[in-house]
Amino acid sequence: MSVVADARELAGELVGLRRALHREPEVGLHLPRTQERVLRALDGLPLEITTGRDCTSVTAVLRGRGDGVVLLRGDMDALPVQEETGLAFASEVDGAMHGCGHDLHTAMLVGAAHLLSARRDRLGGDVVFMFQPGEEGWEGARTMIREGVLDAAGRRADAAYGLHVFSNLGPAGRFSTRPGVMLAASATLTVTVHGEGGHGSAPHQAKDPVPVLAEMVTALQTAVTRRFDVFDPVVLTVGVLRAGTRSNVIPDTAAFEATIRTFSEESGRRMRETALRVVSGIAEAHGVTAEADYTEGRPPTINDDEEAAFAREVVAETFGDERYAPLADPFTGAEDFSRVLREVPGCFLALGALPPGADPDKAPYNHSPRAVFDDSVVGDGAALLTELARRRLLTPSGGQR
């Protein structure tokens, strides 16, 4: 039977696993129940399995007959979000939800492990299955890389692939990717302005940090539109503002936190310089001081051009041309699979999981407490991961391109 046919036969079991994971979401680097379910789902397969030291990761190696190595990744962690979907299999854990589809990713990777294990004797090399915790801001990929996942087969992987479902991307089951930058880099700017508090009726006798903070926020937005090329965009969003306790009290301090997204190393470097200079200059102009912390997050997720073209071919040959839609522009979200793609050429793909009958313009987006994913795509996701690995290991020189 074909990989797609086998995946369809396996789909019911994989959807059951996905829904079990959805009921018991876990957040961060330590996901003991999730790890246990993954290990049970892999039990009996011809895999060399290790678990993480500093996180509850699972790394499984399937040995083939050649010297190529392909890595497939699925993230496993949930979000600290209270679910509001009303699904029959909704989260039973207060304050936690699989609102980004990682439960689907985990089930897909388990499916790929089963499908590839059944084809072990025909594989032109080894496959590394990377079950990763802590993608949602916990640096799980960095932890697994430090613990050796990229070399788990005995040498560095030749190629790496991953995919991500989207609750408002339709139609369900359509794959997308692009060469070059796929997702943005992320950074966080945290600023605290130190003034001198006083009575709200006499601001001249104080050093009010609030208007200084407001000026900083406005100036940073202006800097984005006036100092950066619109064709190499920067996104800056202030998500947190803190100041004061009562309307007639001028506080000593005021603070804000912003997320910053960039699409090139150069824009990231310049944004850091610009943000720190703007904050420092405005504080000095008002006679107050400011503490500013600019923390780099994930680098941009950059697909290898050849691997992106290869992935597009595999989608078309496996499912048909109509199941692929090229992405014109990158996503502004960030992904720590970017750290894998910094070390190993590969490709990250998007997979539409819009529920039946939903309007893509109105469907809740990933991370929403109301985000719903069509889990009928799980089988196709497993099939694509399988075919990416299988076909990549058929290339000349045992997987070397």
C-alpha positions as CSV (number, residue, x, y, z in Angstrom):
1,M,0.0,0.0,0.0
2,S,1.0,3.6,-0.5
3,V,2.1,5.9,2.4
4,V,-1.1,7.9,2.0
5,A,-3.3,4.8,2.2
6,D,-1.4,3.5,5.2
7,A,-1.7,6.9,6.9
8,R,-5.5,6.9,6.3
9,E,-5.8,3.5,8.0
10,L,-3.8,4.8,10.9
11,A,-5.6,8.1,11.1
12,G,-8.3,7.0,13.6
13,E,-5.7,5.9,16.1
14,L,-3.7,9.2,15.6
15,V,-6.8,11.3,16.1
16,G,-7.5,9.4,19.3
17,L,-4.0,10.2,20.5
18,R,-4.4,13.8,19.5
19,R,-7.6,14.1,21.5
20,A,-6.2,12.4,24.5
21,L,-3.3,14.9,24.5
22,H,-5.8,17.7,24.1
23,R,-7.6,16.7,27.2
24,E,-4.4,16.8,29.3
25,P,-2.3,19.7,28.1
26,E,1.0,20.5,29.8
27,V,3.0,23.7,29.6
28,G,6.7,24.3,29.4
29,L,9.7,22.1,29.3
30,H,8.4,19.4,31.7
31,L,5.5,17.4,30.2
32,P,5.5,14.0,32.1
33,R,2.1,12.9,31.0
34,T,2.7,13.9,27.4
35,Q,6.0,12.1,27.4
36,E,4.5,9.0,28.8
37,R,1.8,9.0,26.1
38,V,4.4,9.4,23.4
39,L,6.5,6.6,24.7
40,R,3.5,4.3,24.9
41,A,2.5,5.2,21.3
42,L,6.1,4.3,20.1
43,D,6.3,1.1,22.1
44,G,7.1,-1.9,19.9
45,L,8.6,0.1,17.1
46,P,12.3,-0.6,16.1
47,L,13.5,2.7,17.5
48,E,16.5,3.7,19.7
49,I,14.8,6.0,22.2
50,T,16.4,8.5,24.6
51,T,14.7,11.0,26.9
52,G,16.0,14.5,27.8
53,R,18.0,15.4,30.9
54,D,16.8,18.9,31.3
55,C,13.4,18.5,29.8
56,T,10.9,15.8,29.0
57,S,11.9,15.4,25.4
58,V,11.8,12.2,23.4
59,T,14.4,11.4,20.7
60,A,13.9,8.3,18.7
61,V,16.2,7.0,16.0
62,L,15.1,4.6,13.2
63,R,18.0,2.9,11.5
64,G,17.8,2.4,7.8
65,R,20.2,0.9,5.2
66,G,22.2,4.0,4.0
67,D,24.3,6.7,5.5
68,G,21.9,9.6,5.2
69,V,20.2,11.2,8.2
70,V,16.9,13.1,8.2
71,L,15.4,14.8,11.3
72,L,11.6,15.2,11.7
73,R,10.3,17.4,14.5
74,G,7.0,17.7,16.4
75,D,6.5,20.0,19.3
76,M,4.4,18.8,22.3
77,D,3.7,21.7,24.7
78,A,0.5,23.6,25.3
79,L,-0.3,27.2,26.3
80,P,-1.3,28.8,29.6
81,V,-4.7,29.6,28.2
82,Q,-8.2,28.7,29.6
83,E,-10.0,26.8,26.8
84,E,-13.4,28.1,25.6
85,T,-14.0,25.9,22.6
86,G,-16.7,23.7,24.1
87,L,-15.3,20.6,22.3
88,A,-16.2,17.2,23.6
89,F,-12.5,16.6,24.2
90,A,-11.7,20.0,25.6
91,S,-8.9,20.6,28.1
92,E,-9.6,19.1,31.6
93,V,-6.6,21.1,33.0
94,D,-7.5,24.5,34.4
95,G,-5.6,27.3,32.7
96,A,-3.9,25.1,30.1
97,M,-4.9,24.5,26.4
98,H,-3.5,23.1,23.2
99,G,-4.3,26.4,21.5
100,C,-1.5,26.2,18.9
101,G,-2.1,22.7,17.5
102,H,1.0,21.0,19.1
103,D,-1.2,18.0,20.0
104,L,-1.8,17.5,16.2
105,H,2.0,17.8,15.6
106,T,2.8,15.2,18.2
107,A,0.3,12.8,16.7
108,M,1.6,13.4,13.2
109,L,5.1,12.6,14.3
110,V,4.0,9.4,16.0
111,G,2.3,8.5,12.8
112,A,5.4,9.1,10.8
113,A,7.4,6.9,13.2
114,H,4.9,4.1,12.5
115,L,4.8,4.6,8.8
116,L,8.6,4.8,8.4
117,S,9.2,1.8,10.7
118,A,7.1,-0.3,8.4
119,R,9.4,0.8,5.6
120,R,12.6,0.5,7.5
121,D,14.3,-2.0,5.1
122,R,13.8,0.4,2.2
123,L,15.1,3.5,3.9
124,G,18.3,5.0,2.5
125,G,19.5,6.1,5.9
126,D,18.4,7.0,9.4
127,V,15.5,9.1,10.7
128,V,15.6,11.1,13.9
129,F,12.2,11.8,15.5
130,M,12.4,15.0,17.6
131,F,9.5,15.2,20.1
132,Q,10.1,18.6,21.6
133,P,8.6,20.3,24.7
134,G,8.9,24.0,25.5
135,E,8.3,25.5,22.1
136,E,6.1,28.3,23.4
137,G,8.8,30.5,24.8
138,W,10.7,27.9,26.8
139,E,13.5,27.3,24.4
140,G,12.9,23.6,24.0
141,A,14.7,23.4,20.7
142,R,17.8,25.0,22.2
143,T,17.7,22.5,25.1
144,M,17.4,19.5,22.8
145,I,20.1,20.8,20.5
146,R,22.4,21.3,23.5
147,E,21.6,17.7,24.5
148,G,22.6,16.4,21.0
149,V,19.4,15.8,19.0
150,L,21.0,17.0,15.8
151,D,23.6,14.3,16.1
152,A,21.4,11.6,17.7
153,A,22.0,9.2,14.7
154,G,25.8,9.3,15.2
155,R,26.4,12.2,12.9
156,R,24.8,15.5,12.0
157,A,21.5,15.3,10.2
158,D,21.5,16.2,6.4
159,A,18.1,17.7,6.4
160,A,15.3,18.7,8.9
161,Y,11.6,19.1,8.3
162,G,8.7,20.3,10.4
163,L,5.2,21.6,9.9
164,H,2.7,23.7,11.8
165,V,-1.1,23.6,11.6
166,F,-3.2,26.9,11.5
167,S,-6.7,27.1,12.8
168,N,-7.7,29.9,10.3
169,L,-5.8,28.7,7.2
170,G,-7.9,27.0,4.7
171,P,-8.9,24.8,3.1
172,A,-8.0,22.1,5.6
173,G,-5.3,19.8,4.3
174,R,-3.5,22.3,2.1
175,F,0.2,22.7,2.6
176,S,2.2,25.9,2.1
177,T,5.8,27.0,2.4
178,R,8.3,29.4,0.7
179,P,12.0,29.5,0.2
180,G,14.0,31.8,2.4
181,V,12.4,33.5,5.4
182,M,9.3,31.6,6.6
183,L,8.7,33.2,10.0
184,A,10.0,36.2,11.9
185,A,12.7,36.6,14.5
186,S,11.4,37.7,17.9
187,A,12.7,39.9,20.7
188,T,11.3,41.6,23.8
189,L,11.9,45.1,24.9
190,T,11.2,45.8,28.6
191,V,11.5,49.5,29.8
192,T,11.1,51.0,33.3
193,V,11.1,54.8,33.6
194,H,12.2,56.2,37.0
195,G,10.9,59.6,37.9
196,E,9.8,61.2,41.1
197,G,6.3,60.8,42.4
198,G,4.1,63.5,43.7
199,H,0.6,64.9,43.8
200,G,-1.4,64.8,40.6
201,S,-2.4,68.5,41.1
202,A,1.2,69.7,41.1
203,P,3.1,67.8,38.4
204,H,5.7,70.6,38.3
205,Q,6.9,69.5,41.7
206,A,7.4,65.9,40.5
207,K,9.1,64.1,37.6
208,D,6.2,62.3,36.0
209,P,7.3,59.1,34.3
210,V,3.9,58.5,32.6
211,P,4.1,61.1,29.7
212,V,7.8,60.0,29.2
213,L,6.6,56.5,28.8
214,A,3.9,57.5,26.4
215,E,6.4,59.5,24.3
216,M,8.7,56.5,24.1
217,V,5.9,54.2,22.9
218,T,4.9,56.7,20.2
219,A,8.5,57.4,19.2
220,L,9.2,53.7,18.8
221,Q,6.2,53.3,16.5
222,T,7.4,56.3,14.4
223,A,10.9,54.9,14.3
224,V,9.6,51.6,12.8
225,T,7.9,53.5,9.9
226,R,10.6,56.0,9.3
227,R,13.9,54.2,9.9
228,F,13.2,50.8,8.3
229,D,12.7,49.6,4.7
230,V,9.0,48.6,4.2
231,F,10.3,45.7,2.1
232,D,12.3,44.4,5.2
233,P,9.6,45.1,7.7
234,V,9.6,45.5,11.5
235,V,6.7,44.9,13.8
236,L,6.6,46.4,17.3
237,T,3.7,45.9,19.6
238,V,3.4,47.2,23.2
239,G,1.4,44.6,25.0
240,V,2.0,45.7,28.6
241,L,1.7,49.2,30.2
242,R,2.1,49.6,34.0
243,A,1.9,52.9,36.0
244,G,0.4,54.3,39.1
245,T,-2.3,53.3,41.6
246,R,-4.7,56.3,41.7
247,S,-5.7,59.1,39.4
248,N,-4.4,61.8,41.6
249,V,-1.0,60.2,42.4
250,I,2.1,60.7,40.2
251,P,4.0,57.4,40.5
252,D,7.7,57.0,40.9
253,T,8.0,54.6,38.0
254,A,6.2,53.5,34.8
255,A,7.0,50.5,32.6
256,F,6.1,48.9,29.4
257,E,6.9,45.6,27.5
258,A,6.9,45.2,23.8
259,T,7.3,42.3,21.4
260,I,9.4,43.0,18.3
261,R,9.4,40.9,15.0
262,T,12.1,41.3,12.3
263,F,12.8,39.3,9.2
264,S,16.6,39.8,8.7
265,E,19.6,39.8,11.0
266,E,20.4,43.3,9.9
267,S,17.0,44.7,10.8
268,G,17.2,42.9,14.2
269,R,20.5,44.5,14.9
270,R,19.4,47.9,13.9
271,M,16.1,47.6,15.8
272,R,18.0,46.9,19.0
273,E,20.2,49.9,18.5
274,T,17.3,52.1,17.6
275,A,15.1,51.1,20.5
276,L,17.8,51.6,23.1
277,R,18.8,54.9,21.7
278,V,15.2,56.2,21.5
279,V,14.5,55.2,25.1
280,S,17.7,56.6,26.5
281,G,17.3,59.9,24.5
282,I,13.7,60.6,25.6
283,A,14.5,59.8,29.2
284,E,17.5,62.2,29.2
285,A,15.4,64.9,27.5
286,H,12.9,64.8,30.4
287,G,15.4,64.6,33.2
288,V,14.5,61.1,34.3
289,T,16.3,57.7,33.9
290,A,15.2,54.6,32.2
291,E,16.2,50.9,32.5
292,A,15.9,49.1,29.1
293,D,16.4,45.4,28.5
294,Y,16.3,44.2,24.9
295,T,16.2,40.4,25.0
296,E,16.7,38.4,21.8
297,G,14.3,35.6,21.3
298,R,14.1,33.2,18.3
299,P,16.1,33.9,15.1
300,P,14.1,34.0,11.9
301,T,12.9,30.7,10.5
302,I,14.7,30.4,7.2
303,N,14.0,27.6,4.8
304,D,16.8,26.3,2.5
305,D,15.9,27.2,-1.1
306,E,16.5,23.7,-2.4
307,E,14.7,22.0,0.5
308,A,11.7,24.3,0.1
309,A,11.5,23.3,-3.6
310,F,11.9,19.7,-2.7
311,A,9.1,19.9,-0.1
312,R,6.8,21.5,-2.7
313,E,7.6,18.6,-5.1
314,V,6.8,16.0,-2.4
315,V,3.5,17.6,-1.6
316,A,2.5,17.7,-5.3
317,E,3.6,14.2,-6.0
318,T,2.0,12.8,-2.8
319,F,-1.3,14.6,-2.8
320,G,-1.6,16.5,-6.1
321,D,-0.8,20.1,-7.2
322,E,-4.1,21.4,-5.7
323,R,-2.9,20.6,-2.2
324,Y,-0.1,23.1,-2.4
325,A,-0.3,26.9,-2.2
326,P,3.0,28.9,-2.2
327,L,3.3,31.6,0.5
328,A,3.8,35.0,-0.9
329,D,5.0,36.5,2.4
330,P,6.4,35.2,5.6
331,F,4.4,34.8,8.8
332,T,5.1,37.3,11.5
333,G,5.0,34.6,14.2
334,A,8.2,33.1,15.5
335,E,9.3,29.5,15.9
336,D,12.1,27.8,17.7
337,F,12.5,25.3,14.9
338,S,14.5,28.2,13.5
339,R,17.3,27.0,15.7
340,V,17.3,23.6,14.0
341,L,17.3,25.3,10.6
342,R,20.3,27.4,11.6
343,E,22.3,24.2,11.9
344,V,20.8,21.9,9.3
345,P,19.3,22.8,5.9
346,G,15.6,22.0,5.8
347,C,12.1,23.3,5.4
348,F,9.2,24.3,7.7
349,L,5.7,24.0,6.2
350,A,2.2,25.4,7.1
351,L,-0.8,23.1,7.0
352,G,-4.3,24.4,6.9
353,A,-6.6,23.0,9.7
354,L,-9.6,25.2,9.2
355,P,-12.7,23.4,10.6
356,P,-15.5,22.5,8.2
357,G,-17.8,25.4,7.4
358,A,-15.6,27.9,9.2
359,D,-14.9,31.3,7.6
360,P,-11.1,31.8,7.4
361,D,-11.5,35.6,7.9
362,K,-13.5,35.0,11.2
363,A,-12.1,31.8,12.6
364,P,-10.2,32.2,15.8
365,Y,-6.4,32.2,15.2
366,N,-3.8,30.0,16.9
367,H,-3.4,30.9,20.6
368,S,-7.0,32.0,21.0
369,P,-9.0,30.3,23.8
370,R,-11.5,29.5,21.0
371,A,-9.1,28.1,18.4
372,V,-10.4,24.9,16.9
373,F,-8.3,22.7,14.5
374,D,-9.7,20.1,12.1
375,D,-8.0,17.0,13.2
376,S,-8.8,15.2,9.9
377,V,-5.5,16.6,8.7
378,V,-3.5,14.5,11.1
379,G,-3.1,11.5,8.8
380,D,-2.0,13.7,5.9
381,G,0.5,15.4,8.1
382,A,2.0,12.1,9.1
383,A,2.1,11.0,5.5
384,L,3.9,14.1,4.4
385,L,6.5,13.9,7.1
386,T,7.0,10.2,6.1
387,E,7.4,11.1,2.4
388,L,9.8,13.9,3.1
389,A,12.1,11.6,5.0
390,R,11.7,8.6,2.7
391,R,12.3,10.5,-0.5
392,R,15.1,12.7,0.9
393,L,16.9,9.5,1.8
394,L,16.6,8.2,-1.8
395,T,18.7,11.1,-3.1
396,P,22.2,10.4,-4.3
397,S,25.1,9.7,-1.9
398,G,22.9,8.4,0.9
399,G,21.0,11.5,1.5
400,Q,23.6,14.1,0.5
401,R,22.2,16.7,-1.9
